[in-house]
């Protein structure tokens, strides 16, 4: 199972992590990946100056918008499906 973890700490929340989580929920459902991708929230990842922080499995990414989160999802989840 793939895991997407999005920071919901104060700095990331202010940088749009709530909207990013909403996008990931919708994208997982639309792609029918509920049994393949788990979405989690976490607090500070100690990368507060880089945008909303998220992990795909153990790889760190920074998304400054839903569009950037969409690019990460398409590249890291959809294109790497087994």
PyMOL Python script that loads the backbone (N, CA, C, O; Angstrom):
from pymol import cmd

cmd.read_pdbstr("""\
ATOM      1  N   UNK A   1       0.854  -1.188   0.000  1.00  0.00           N
ATOM      2  CA  UNK A   1       0.000   0.000   0.000  1.00  0.00           C
ATOM      3  C   UNK A   1       0.889   1.238   0.000  1.00  0.00           C
ATOM      4  O   UNK A   1       1.863   1.326   0.748  1.00  0.00           O
ATOM      5  N   UNK A   2       0.529   2.196  -0.861  1.00  0.00           N
ATOM      6  CA  UNK A   2       1.218   3.483  -0.899  1.00  0.00           C
ATOM      7  C   UNK A   2       0.614   4.367   0.186  1.00  0.00           C
ATOM      8  O   UNK A   2      -0.565   4.236   0.515  1.00  0.00           O
ATOM      9  N   UNK A   3       1.420   5.261   0.739  1.00  0.00           N
ATOM     10  CA  UNK A   3       0.947   6.148   1.797  1.00  0.00           C
ATOM     11  C   UNK A   3       1.315   7.588   1.450  1.00  0.00           C
ATOM     12  O   UNK A   3       2.473   7.898   1.170  1.00  0.00           O
ATOM     13  N   UNK A   4       0.312   8.457   1.474  1.00  0.00           N
ATOM     14  CA  UNK A   4       0.530   9.894   1.325  1.00  0.00           C
ATOM     15  C   UNK A   4       0.269  10.507   2.690  1.00  0.00           C
ATOM     16  O   UNK A   4      -0.812  10.343   3.255  1.00  0.00           O
ATOM     17  N   UNK A   5       1.256  11.211   3.214  1.00  0.00           N
ATOM     18  CA  UNK A   5       1.138  11.854   4.516  1.00  0.00           C
ATOM     19  C   UNK A   5       1.297  13.359   4.321  1.00  0.00           C
ATOM     20  O   UNK A   5       2.307  13.813   3.783  1.00  0.00           O
ATOM     21  N   UNK A   6       0.313  14.126   4.753  1.00  0.00           N
ATOM     22  CA  UNK A   6       0.329  15.575   4.570  1.00  0.00           C
ATOM     23  C   UNK A   6       0.438  16.243   5.934  1.00  0.00           C
ATOM     24  O   UNK A   6      -0.287  15.899   6.867  1.00  0.00           O
ATOM     25  N   UNK A   7       1.350  17.198   6.036  1.00  0.00           N
ATOM     26  CA  UNK A   7       1.499  17.955   7.279  1.00  0.00           C
ATOM     27  C   UNK A   7       0.291  18.857   7.479  1.00  0.00           C
ATOM     28  O   UNK A   7      -0.150  19.543   6.557  1.00  0.00           O
ATOM     29  N   UNK A   8      -0.238  18.845   8.706  1.00  0.00           N
ATOM     30  CA  UNK A   8      -1.364  19.709   9.061  1.00  0.00           C
ATOM     31  C   UNK A   8      -0.973  20.677  10.174  1.00  0.00           C
ATOM     32  O   UNK A   8      -1.832  21.261  10.834  1.00  0.00           O
ATOM     33  N   UNK A   9       0.341  20.840  10.375  1.00  0.00           N
ATOM     34  CA  UNK A   9       0.826  21.801  11.363  1.00  0.00           C
ATOM     35  C   UNK A   9       0.479  23.223  10.952  1.00  0.00           C
ATOM     36  O   UNK A   9       0.021  23.460   9.834  1.00  0.00           O
ATOM     37  N   UNK A  10       0.695  24.160  11.850  1.00  0.00           N
ATOM     38  CA  UNK A  10       0.270  25.546  11.630  1.00  0.00           C
ATOM     39  C   UNK A  10       0.795  26.145  10.337  1.00  0.00           C
ATOM     40  O   UNK A  10       0.016  26.695   9.558  1.00  0.00           O
ATOM     41  N   UNK A  11       2.094  26.054  10.090  1.00  0.00           N
ATOM     42  CA  UNK A  11       2.680  26.672   8.896  1.00  0.00           C
ATOM     43  C   UNK A  11       2.131  26.032   7.625  1.00  0.00           C
ATOM     44  O   UNK A  11       1.777  26.737   6.680  1.00  0.00           O
ATOM     45  N   UNK A  12       2.057  24.716   7.595  1.00  0.00           N
ATOM     46  CA  UNK A  12       1.545  24.030   6.400  1.00  0.00           C
ATOM     47  C   UNK A  12       0.062  24.300   6.202  1.00  0.00           C
ATOM     48  O   UNK A  12      -0.403  24.440   5.071  1.00  0.00           O
ATOM     49  N   UNK A  13      -0.677  24.373   7.298  1.00  0.00           N
ATOM     50  CA  UNK A  13      -2.101  24.696   7.188  1.00  0.00           C
ATOM     51  C   UNK A  13      -2.274  26.061   6.532  1.00  0.00           C
ATOM     52  O   UNK A  13      -3.124  26.230   5.658  1.00  0.00           O
ATOM     53  N   UNK A  14      -1.475  27.026   6.951  1.00  0.00           N
ATOM     54  CA  UNK A  14      -1.552  28.366   6.374  1.00  0.00           C
ATOM     55  C   UNK A  14      -1.126  28.377   4.907  1.00  0.00           C
ATOM     56  O   UNK A  14      -1.514  29.270   4.153  1.00  0.00           O
ATOM     57  N   UNK A  15      -0.341  27.399   4.506  1.00  0.00           N
ATOM     58  CA  UNK A  15       0.138  27.317   3.122  1.00  0.00           C
ATOM     59  C   UNK A  15      -0.728  26.402   2.260  1.00  0.00           C
ATOM     60  O   UNK A  15      -0.347  26.072   1.137  1.00  0.00           O
ATOM     61  N   UNK A  16      -1.882  25.992   2.770  1.00  0.00           N
ATOM     62  CA  UNK A  16      -2.852  25.301   1.943  1.00  0.00           C
ATOM     63  C   UNK A  16      -2.948  23.800   2.097  1.00  0.00           C
ATOM     64  O   UNK A  16      -3.527  23.137   1.236  1.00  0.00           O
ATOM     65  N   UNK A  17      -2.399  23.236   3.169  1.00  0.00           N
ATOM     66  CA  UNK A  17      -2.438  21.782   3.294  1.00  0.00           C
ATOM     67  C   UNK A  17      -3.878  21.244   3.361  1.00  0.00           C
ATOM     68  O   UNK A  17      -4.133  20.126   2.913  1.00  0.00           O
ATOM     69  N   UNK A  18      -4.801  22.006   3.901  1.00  0.00           N
ATOM     70  CA  UNK A  18      -6.197  21.563   3.971  1.00  0.00           C
ATOM     71  C   UNK A  18      -6.754  21.348   2.557  1.00  0.00           C
ATOM     72  O   UNK A  18      -7.413  20.341   2.298  1.00  0.00           O
ATOM     73  N   UNK A  19      -6.495  22.277   1.658  1.00  0.00           N
ATOM     74  CA  UNK A  19      -6.958  22.144   0.277  1.00  0.00           C
ATOM     75  C   UNK A  19      -6.262  20.979  -0.428  1.00  0.00           C
ATOM     76  O   UNK A  19      -6.873  20.276  -1.233  1.00  0.00           O
ATOM     77  N   UNK A  20      -4.994  20.787  -0.120  1.00  0.00           N
ATOM     78  CA  UNK A  20      -4.223  19.685  -0.713  1.00  0.00           C
ATOM     79  C   UNK A  20      -4.788  18.340  -0.258  1.00  0.00           C
ATOM     80  O   UNK A  20      -4.908  17.413  -1.059  1.00  0.00           O
ATOM     81  N   UNK A  21      -5.132  18.234   1.015  1.00  0.00           N
ATOM     82  CA  UNK A  21      -5.751  17.006   1.523  1.00  0.00           C
ATOM     83  C   UNK A  21      -7.073  16.748   0.800  1.00  0.00           C
ATOM     84  O   UNK A  21      -7.358  15.616   0.408  1.00  0.00           O
ATOM     85  N   UNK A  22      -7.868  17.784   0.626  1.00  0.00           N
ATOM     86  CA  UNK A  22      -9.129  17.646  -0.102  1.00  0.00           C
ATOM     87  C   UNK A  22      -8.901  17.155  -1.519  1.00  0.00           C
ATOM     88  O   UNK A  22      -9.635  16.297  -2.010  1.00  0.00           O
ATOM     89  N   UNK A  23      -7.875  17.701  -2.183  1.00  0.00           N
ATOM     90  CA  UNK A  23      -7.562  17.238  -3.532  1.00  0.00           C
ATOM     91  C   UNK A  23      -7.185  15.759  -3.523  1.00  0.00           C
ATOM     92  O   UNK A  23      -7.695  14.984  -4.332  1.00  0.00           O
ATOM     93  N   UNK A  24      -6.282  15.360  -2.600  1.00  0.00           N
ATOM     94  CA  UNK A  24      -5.846  13.959  -2.558  1.00  0.00           C
ATOM     95  C   UNK A  24      -7.014  13.016  -2.298  1.00  0.00           C
ATOM     96  O   UNK A  24      -7.095  11.956  -2.919  1.00  0.00           O
ATOM     97  N   UNK A  25      -7.922  13.382  -1.390  1.00  0.00           N
ATOM     98  CA  UNK A  25      -9.099  12.540  -1.131  1.00  0.00           C
ATOM     99  C   UNK A  25      -9.887  12.312  -2.415  1.00  0.00           C
ATOM    100  O   UNK A  25     -10.256  11.184  -2.741  1.00  0.00           O
ATOM    101  N   UNK A  26     -10.137  13.395  -3.133  1.00  0.00           N
ATOM    102  CA  UNK A  26     -10.904  13.319  -4.373  1.00  0.00           C
ATOM    103  C   UNK A  26     -10.153  12.524  -5.448  1.00  0.00           C
ATOM    104  O   UNK A  26     -10.748  11.701  -6.144  1.00  0.00           O
ATOM    105  N   UNK A  27      -8.867  12.768  -5.579  1.00  0.00           N
ATOM    106  CA  UNK A  27      -8.069  12.087  -6.611  1.00  0.00           C
ATOM    107  C   UNK A  27      -7.992  10.585  -6.348  1.00  0.00           C
ATOM    108  O   UNK A  27      -8.069   9.786  -7.282  1.00  0.00           O
ATOM    109  N   UNK A  28      -7.842  10.204  -5.093  1.00  0.00           N
ATOM    110  CA  UNK A  28      -7.790   8.776  -4.738  1.00  0.00           C
ATOM    111  C   UNK A  28      -9.113   8.109  -5.084  1.00  0.00           C
ATOM    112  O   UNK A  28      -9.130   7.005  -5.629  1.00  0.00           O
ATOM    113  N   UNK A  29     -10.225   8.775  -4.770  1.00  0.00           N
ATOM    114  CA  UNK A  29     -11.545   8.218  -5.093  1.00  0.00           C
ATOM    115  C   UNK A  29     -11.766   8.129  -6.591  1.00  0.00           C
ATOM    116  O   UNK A  29     -12.234   7.104  -7.085  1.00  0.00           O
ATOM    117  N   UNK A  30     -11.437   9.185  -7.322  1.00  0.00           N
ATOM    118  CA  UNK A  30     -11.654   9.191  -8.768  1.00  0.00           C
ATOM    119  C   UNK A  30     -10.834   8.116  -9.477  1.00  0.00           C
ATOM    120  O   UNK A  30     -11.284   7.525 -10.459  1.00  0.00           O
ATOM    121  N   UNK A  31      -9.629   7.869  -8.968  1.00  0.00           N
ATOM    122  CA  UNK A  31      -8.765   6.850  -9.577  1.00  0.00           C
ATOM    123  C   UNK A  31      -9.082   5.449  -9.044  1.00  0.00           C
ATOM    124  O   UNK A  31      -8.467   4.465  -9.454  1.00  0.00           O
ATOM    125  N   UNK A  32     -10.049   5.376  -8.126  1.00  0.00           N
ATOM    126  CA  UNK A  32     -10.451   4.099  -7.509  1.00  0.00           C
ATOM    127  C   UNK A  32      -9.258   3.402  -6.841  1.00  0.00           C
ATOM    128  O   UNK A  32      -9.027   2.206  -7.017  1.00  0.00           O
ATOM    129  N   UNK A  33      -8.517   4.194  -6.074  1.00  0.00           N
ATOM    130  CA  UNK A  33      -7.314   3.690  -5.405  1.00  0.00           C
ATOM    131  C   UNK A  33      -7.491   3.580  -3.896  1.00  0.00           C
ATOM    132  O   UNK A  33      -6.503   3.520  -3.163  1.00  0.00           O
ATOM    133  N   UNK A  34      -8.725   3.553  -3.424  1.00  0.00           N
ATOM    134  CA  UNK A  34      -8.958   3.509  -1.975  1.00  0.00           C
ATOM    135  C   UNK A  34      -8.283   2.312  -1.306  1.00  0.00           C
ATOM    136  O   UNK A  34      -7.905   2.393  -0.137  1.00  0.00           O
ATOM    137  N   UNK A  35      -8.128   1.215  -2.023  1.00  0.00           N
ATOM    138  CA  UNK A  35      -7.488   0.031  -1.458  1.00  0.00           C
ATOM    139  C   UNK A  35      -5.988  -0.014  -1.711  1.00  0.00           C
ATOM    140  O   UNK A  35      -5.311  -0.948  -1.280  1.00  0.00           O
ATOM    141  N   UNK A  36      -5.465   0.998  -2.411  1.00  0.00           N
ATOM    142  CA  UNK A  36      -4.044   1.019  -2.750  1.00  0.00           C
ATOM    143  C   UNK A  36      -3.284   2.197  -2.159  1.00  0.00           C
ATOM    144  O   UNK A  36      -2.064   2.140  -2.008  1.00  0.00           O
ATOM    145  N   UNK A  37      -4.005   3.268  -1.821  1.00  0.00           N
ATOM    146  CA  UNK A  37      -3.368   4.481  -1.316  1.00  0.00           C
ATOM    147  C   UNK A  37      -4.052   4.905  -0.021  1.00  0.00           C
ATOM    148  O   UNK A  37      -5.272   5.059   0.035  1.00  0.00           O
ATOM    149  N   UNK A  38      -3.248   5.089   1.008  1.00  0.00           N
ATOM    150  CA  UNK A  38      -3.749   5.571   2.299  1.00  0.00           C
ATOM    151  C   UNK A  38      -3.341   7.027   2.453  1.00  0.00           C
ATOM    152  O   UNK A  38      -2.198   7.385   2.169  1.00  0.00           O
ATOM    153  N   UNK A  39      -4.265   7.868   2.900  1.00  0.00           N
ATOM    154  CA  UNK A  39      -4.007   9.286   3.122  1.00  0.00           C
ATOM    155  C   UNK A  39      -3.990   9.538   4.624  1.00  0.00           C
ATOM    156  O   UNK A  39      -4.930   9.192   5.339  1.00  0.00           O
ATOM    157  N   UNK A  40      -2.897  10.150   5.090  1.00  0.00           N
ATOM    158  CA  UNK A  40      -2.740  10.429   6.519  1.00  0.00           C
ATOM    159  C   UNK A  40      -2.376  11.892   6.730  1.00  0.00           C
ATOM    160  O   UNK A  40      -1.910  12.569   5.813  1.00  0.00           O
ATOM    161  N   UNK A  41      -2.592  12.361   7.935  1.00  0.00           N
ATOM    162  CA  UNK A  41      -2.131  13.678   8.346  1.00  0.00           C
ATOM    163  C   UNK A  41      -1.086  13.520   9.433  1.00  0.00           C
ATOM    164  O   UNK A  41      -1.073  12.526  10.160  1.00  0.00           O
ATOM    165  N   UNK A  42      -0.219  14.496   9.535  1.00  0.00           N
ATOM    166  CA  UNK A  42       0.802  14.496  10.581  1.00  0.00           C
ATOM    167  C   UNK A  42       1.094  15.933  10.972  1.00  0.00           C
ATOM    168  O   UNK A  42       0.699  16.871  10.280  1.00  0.00           O
ATOM    169  N   UNK A  43       1.774  16.090  12.065  1.00  0.00           N
ATOM    170  CA  UNK A  43       2.195  17.433  12.447  1.00  0.00           C
ATOM    171  C   UNK A  43       3.601  17.677  11.942  1.00  0.00           C
ATOM    172  O   UNK A  43       4.109  16.893  11.141  1.00  0.00           O
ATOM    173  N   UNK A  44       4.220  18.702  12.371  1.00  0.00           N
ATOM    174  CA  UNK A  44       5.430  19.293  11.784  1.00  0.00           C
ATOM    175  C   UNK A  44       6.454  18.280  11.269  1.00  0.00           C
ATOM    176  O   UNK A  44       6.798  17.307  11.940  1.00  0.00           O
ATOM    177  N   UNK A  45       6.926  18.552  10.047  1.00  0.00           N
ATOM    178  CA  UNK A  45       7.973  17.762   9.410  1.00  0.00           C
ATOM    179  C   UNK A  45       9.307  18.517   9.416  1.00  0.00           C
ATOM    180  O   UNK A  45      10.268  18.100   8.770  1.00  0.00           O
ATOM    181  N   UNK A  46       9.351  19.629  10.150  1.00  0.00           N
ATOM    182  CA  UNK A  46      10.562  20.456  10.265  1.00  0.00           C
ATOM    183  C   UNK A  46      11.034  21.007   8.927  1.00  0.00           C
ATOM    184  O   UNK A  46      12.237  21.145   8.700  1.00  0.00           O
ATOM    185  N   UNK A  47      10.101  21.322   8.044  1.00  0.00           N
ATOM    186  CA  UNK A  47      10.412  21.908   6.735  1.00  0.00           C
ATOM    187  C   UNK A  47       9.486  23.108   6.487  1.00  0.00           C
ATOM    188  O   UNK A  47       9.036  23.329   5.363  1.00  0.00           O
ATOM    189  N   UNK A  48       9.212  23.865   7.528  1.00  0.00           N
ATOM    190  CA  UNK A  48       8.150  24.868   7.505  1.00  0.00           C
ATOM    191  C   UNK A  48       8.319  25.966   6.450  1.00  0.00           C
ATOM    192  O   UNK A  48       7.328  26.575   6.047  1.00  0.00           O
ATOM    193  N   UNK A  49       9.515  26.228   6.006  1.00  0.00           N
ATOM    194  CA  UNK A  49       9.714  27.318   5.057  1.00  0.00           C
ATOM    195  C   UNK A  49       9.523  26.904   3.605  1.00  0.00           C
ATOM    196  O   UNK A  49       9.636  27.743   2.712  1.00  0.00           O
ATOM    197  N   UNK A  50       9.239  25.642   3.351  1.00  0.00           N
ATOM    198  CA  UNK A  50       9.220  25.138   1.981  1.00  0.00           C
ATOM    199  C   UNK A  50       7.837  24.983   1.367  1.00  0.00           C
ATOM    200  O   UNK A  50       7.736  24.526   0.228  1.00  0.00           O
ATOM    201  N   UNK A  51       6.798  25.331   2.048  1.00  0.00           N
ATOM    202  CA  UNK A  51       5.449  25.122   1.512  1.00  0.00           C
ATOM    203  C   UNK A  51       4.751  24.033   2.297  1.00  0.00           C
ATOM    204  O   UNK A  51       5.266  23.569   3.314  1.00  0.00           O
ATOM    205  N   UNK A  52       3.605  23.631   1.842  1.00  0.00           N
ATOM    206  CA  UNK A  52       2.908  22.525   2.492  1.00  0.00           C
ATOM    207  C   UNK A  52       3.712  21.259   2.220  1.00  0.00           C
ATOM    208  O   UNK A  52       3.986  20.918   1.069  1.00  0.00           O
ATOM    209  N   UNK A  53       4.081  20.579   3.277  1.00  0.00           N
ATOM    210  CA  UNK A  53       4.954  19.414   3.168  1.00  0.00           C
ATOM    211  C   UNK A  53       4.141  18.132   3.141  1.00  0.00           C
ATOM    212  O   UNK A  53       3.117  18.005   3.811  1.00  0.00           O
ATOM    213  N   UNK A  54       4.626  17.184   2.347  1.00  0.00           N
ATOM    214  CA  UNK A  54       3.972  15.888   2.298  1.00  0.00           C
ATOM    215  C   UNK A  54       4.985  14.814   1.971  1.00  0.00           C
ATOM    216  O   UNK A  54       6.027  15.062   1.364  1.00  0.00           O
ATOM    217  N   UNK A  55       4.643  13.617   2.393  1.00  0.00           N
ATOM    218  CA  UNK A  55       5.440  12.450   2.071  1.00  0.00           C
ATOM    219  C   UNK A  55       4.629  11.548   1.159  1.00  0.00           C
ATOM    220  O   UNK A  55       3.428  11.365   1.359  1.00  0.00           O
ATOM    221  N   UNK A  56       5.284  10.990   0.168  1.00  0.00           N
ATOM    222  CA  UNK A  56       4.718   9.879  -0.585  1.00  0.00           C
ATOM    223  C   UNK A  56       5.613   8.716  -0.220  1.00  0.00           C
ATOM    224  O   UNK A  56       6.777   8.653  -0.617  1.00  0.00           O
ATOM    225  N   UNK A  57       5.052   7.802   0.540  1.00  0.00           N
ATOM    226  CA  UNK A  57       5.825   6.758   1.205  1.00  0.00           C
ATOM    227  C   UNK A  57       6.859   7.467   2.080  1.00  0.00           C
ATOM    228  O   UNK A  57       6.470   8.131   3.041  1.00  0.00           O
ATOM    229  N   UNK A  58       8.131   7.357   1.797  1.00  0.00           N
ATOM    230  CA  UNK A  58       9.146   8.025   2.628  1.00  0.00           C
ATOM    231  C   UNK A  58       9.820   9.196   1.927  1.00  0.00           C
ATOM    232  O   UNK A  58      10.798   9.740   2.441  1.00  0.00           O
ATOM    233  N   UNK A  59       9.313   9.594   0.755  1.00  0.00           N
ATOM    234  CA  UNK A  59       9.938  10.668  -0.006  1.00  0.00           C
ATOM    235  C   UNK A  59       9.235  11.990   0.270  1.00  0.00           C
ATOM    236  O   UNK A  59       8.014  12.090   0.146  1.00  0.00           O
ATOM    237  N   UNK A  60      10.018  13.011   0.647  1.00  0.00           N
ATOM    238  CA  UNK A  60       9.482  14.325   0.998  1.00  0.00           C
ATOM    239  C   UNK A  60       9.252  15.181  -0.232  1.00  0.00           C
ATOM    240  O   UNK A  60      10.090  15.238  -1.133  1.00  0.00           O
ATOM    241  N   UNK A  61       8.096  15.852  -0.258  1.00  0.00           N
ATOM    242  CA  UNK A  61       7.747  16.796  -1.311  1.00  0.00           C
ATOM    243  C   UNK A  61       7.199  18.056  -0.665  1.00  0.00           C
ATOM    244  O   UNK A  61       6.761  18.040   0.485  1.00  0.00           O
ATOM    245  N   UNK A  62       7.229  19.147  -1.420  1.00  0.00           N
ATOM    246  CA  UNK A  62       6.662  20.421  -0.985  1.00  0.00           C
ATOM    247  C   UNK A  62       5.696  20.874  -2.071  1.00  0.00           C
ATOM    248  O   UNK A  62       6.056  20.924  -3.247  1.00  0.00           O
ATOM    249  N   UNK A  63       4.480  21.200  -1.679  1.00  0.00           N
ATOM    250  CA  UNK A  63       3.473  21.667  -2.629  1.00  0.00           C
ATOM    251  C   UNK A  63       2.994  23.041  -2.196  1.00  0.00           C
ATOM    252  O   UNK A  63       2.517  23.218  -1.075  1.00  0.00           O
ATOM    253  N   UNK A  64       3.123  23.998  -3.076  1.00  0.00           N
ATOM    254  CA  UNK A  64       2.674  25.347  -2.782  1.00  0.00           C
ATOM    255  C   UNK A  64       1.284  25.629  -3.330  1.00  0.00           C
ATOM    256  O   UNK A  64       0.778  26.745  -3.213  1.00  0.00           O
ATOM    257  N   UNK A  65       0.668  24.614  -3.930  1.00  0.00           N
ATOM    258  CA  UNK A  65      -0.673  24.776  -4.487  1.00  0.00           C
ATOM    259  C   UNK A  65      -1.264  23.395  -4.746  1.00  0.00           C
ATOM    260  O   UNK A  65      -0.568  22.380  -4.718  1.00  0.00           O
ATOM    261  N   UNK A  66      -2.562  23.391  -4.995  1.00  0.00           N
ATOM    262  CA  UNK A  66      -3.217  22.137  -5.374  1.00  0.00           C
ATOM    263  C   UNK A  66      -2.661  21.658  -6.717  1.00  0.00           C
ATOM    264  O   UNK A  66      -2.532  20.453  -6.933  1.00  0.00           O
ATOM    265  N   UNK A  67      -2.335  22.571  -7.607  1.00  0.00           N
ATOM    266  CA  UNK A  67      -1.757  22.175  -8.898  1.00  0.00           C
ATOM    267  C   UNK A  67      -0.448  21.421  -8.707  1.00  0.00           C
ATOM    268  O   UNK A  67      -0.205  20.427  -9.390  1.00  0.00           O
ATOM    269  N   UNK A  68       0.395  21.877  -7.791  1.00  0.00           N
ATOM    270  CA  UNK A  68       1.644  21.164  -7.515  1.00  0.00           C
ATOM    271  C   UNK A  68       1.364  19.801  -6.889  1.00  0.00           C
ATOM    272  O   UNK A  68       2.048  18.825  -7.196  1.00  0.00           O
ATOM    273  N   UNK A  69       0.369  19.728  -6.019  1.00  0.00           N
ATOM    274  CA  UNK A  69      -0.014  18.445  -5.425  1.00  0.00           C
ATOM    275  C   UNK A  69      -0.521  17.498  -6.513  1.00  0.00           C
ATOM    276  O   UNK A  69      -0.234  16.302  -6.475  1.00  0.00           O
ATOM    277  N   UNK A  70      -1.267  18.024  -7.475  1.00  0.00           N
ATOM    278  CA  UNK A  70      -1.774  17.216  -8.593  1.00  0.00           C
ATOM    279  C   UNK A  70      -0.605  16.639  -9.391  1.00  0.00           C
ATOM    280  O   UNK A  70      -0.625  15.462  -9.752  1.00  0.00           O
ATOM    281  N   UNK A  71       0.403  17.451  -9.667  1.00  0.00           N
ATOM    282  CA  UNK A  71       1.582  16.975 -10.393  1.00  0.00           C
ATOM    283  C   UNK A  71       2.283  15.853  -9.628  1.00  0.00           C
ATOM    284  O   UNK A  71       2.697  14.857 -10.221  1.00  0.00           O
ATOM    285  N   UNK A  72       2.412  16.014  -8.324  1.00  0.00           N
ATOM    286  CA  UNK A  72       3.050  14.983  -7.495  1.00  0.00           C
ATOM    287  C   UNK A  72       2.225  13.701  -7.533  1.00  0.00           C
ATOM    288  O   UNK A  72       2.780  12.613  -7.687  1.00  0.00           O
ATOM    289  N   UNK A  73       0.911  13.817  -7.395  1.00  0.00           N
ATOM    290  CA  UNK A  73       0.035  12.634  -7.416  1.00  0.00           C
ATOM    291  C   UNK A  73       0.140  11.906  -8.757  1.00  0.00           C
ATOM    292  O   UNK A  73       0.280  10.683  -8.800  1.00  0.00           O
ATOM    293  N   UNK A  74       0.072  12.658  -9.831  1.00  0.00           N
ATOM    294  CA  UNK A  74       0.145  12.034 -11.153  1.00  0.00           C
ATOM    295  C   UNK A  74       1.483  11.340 -11.367  1.00  0.00           C
ATOM    296  O   UNK A  74       1.527  10.218 -11.871  1.00  0.00           O
ATOM    297  N   UNK A  75       2.571  11.996 -10.988  1.00  0.00           N
ATOM    298  CA  UNK A  75       3.901  11.457 -11.214  1.00  0.00           C
ATOM    299  C   UNK A  75       4.237  10.307 -10.260  1.00  0.00           C
ATOM    300  O   UNK A  75       4.761   9.279 -10.689  1.00  0.00           O
ATOM    301  N   UNK A  76       3.939  10.476  -8.982  1.00  0.00           N
ATOM    302  CA  UNK A  76       4.381   9.522  -7.966  1.00  0.00           C
ATOM    303  C   UNK A  76       3.397   8.383  -7.695  1.00  0.00           C
ATOM    304  O   UNK A  76       3.798   7.307  -7.251  1.00  0.00           O
ATOM    305  N   UNK A  77       2.120   8.617  -7.958  1.00  0.00           N
ATOM    306  CA  UNK A  77       1.114   7.592  -7.688  1.00  0.00           C
ATOM    307  C   UNK A  77       0.610   6.977  -8.997  1.00  0.00           C
ATOM    308  O   UNK A  77       0.748   5.772  -9.208  1.00  0.00           O
ATOM    309  N   UNK A  78       0.033   7.791  -9.867  1.00  0.00           N
ATOM    310  CA  UNK A  78      -0.595   7.254 -11.067  1.00  0.00           C
ATOM    311  C   UNK A  78       0.420   6.628 -12.029  1.00  0.00           C
ATOM    312  O   UNK A  78       0.184   5.541 -12.557  1.00  0.00           O
ATOM    313  N   UNK A  79       1.533   7.302 -12.254  1.00  0.00           N
ATOM    314  CA  UNK A  79       2.518   6.792 -13.212  1.00  0.00           C
ATOM    315  C   UNK A  79       3.317   5.621 -12.666  1.00  0.00           C
ATOM    316  O   UNK A  79       3.939   4.888 -13.436  1.00  0.00           O
ATOM    317  N   UNK A  80       3.312   5.434 -11.363  1.00  0.00           N
ATOM    318  CA  UNK A  80       4.099   4.358 -10.755  1.00  0.00           C
ATOM    319  C   UNK A  80       3.223   3.218 -10.255  1.00  0.00           C
ATOM    320  O   UNK A  80       3.649   2.435  -9.407  1.00  0.00           O
ATOM    321  N   UNK A  81       2.014   3.120 -10.769  1.00  0.00           N
ATOM    322  CA  UNK A  81       1.126   2.015 -10.375  1.00  0.00           C
ATOM    323  C   UNK A  81       1.691   0.703 -10.880  1.00  0.00           C
ATOM    324  O   UNK A  81       2.242   0.621 -11.978  1.00  0.00           O
ATOM    325  N   UNK A  82       1.543  -0.313 -10.061  1.00  0.00           N
ATOM    326  CA  UNK A  82       2.039  -1.633 -10.453  1.00  0.00           C
ATOM    327  C   UNK A  82       0.950  -2.506 -10.982  1.00  0.00           C
ATOM    328  O   UNK A  82       1.203  -3.651 -11.356  1.00  0.00           O
TER     329      UNK A  82
END
""", "prot")
cmd.dss("prot")
cmd.show_as("cartoon", "prot")
cmd.util.cbc("prot")
cmd.orient("prot")
